[in-house]
Amino acid sequence: MFSVGDIVVLVSSIDGNHIDGSPPALILRKYSGYPKDFINRDKPETVYDILFDGDIESSVSECWLKKF
């Protein structure tokens, strides 16, 4: 869904809308893996490493992101 270099925003797990006040993020890497959400999964899914608010966040689920 997203490509390296895309600008995205984090979305709320409640309503799927952009989280007010959160800055945009930059997609650094796309790969198959397991999101860091402490849910056990049977198979890997597409996850991303992003640059968010000056830090690199790894294994971010695709469903947590939306195009800017």
Secondary structure as GFF3:
##gff-version 3
##sequence-region A 1 68
A	DSSP	beta_strand	7	10	.	.	.	ID=ss1
A	DSSP	beta_strand	25	33	.	.	.	ID=ss2
A	DSSP	beta_strand	45	52	.	.	.	ID=ss3
A	DSSP	beta_strand	55	61	.	.	.	ID=ss4
A	DSSP	three_ten_helix	62	64	.	.	.	ID=ss5
A	DSSP	beta_strand	65	67	.	.	.	ID=ss6
###
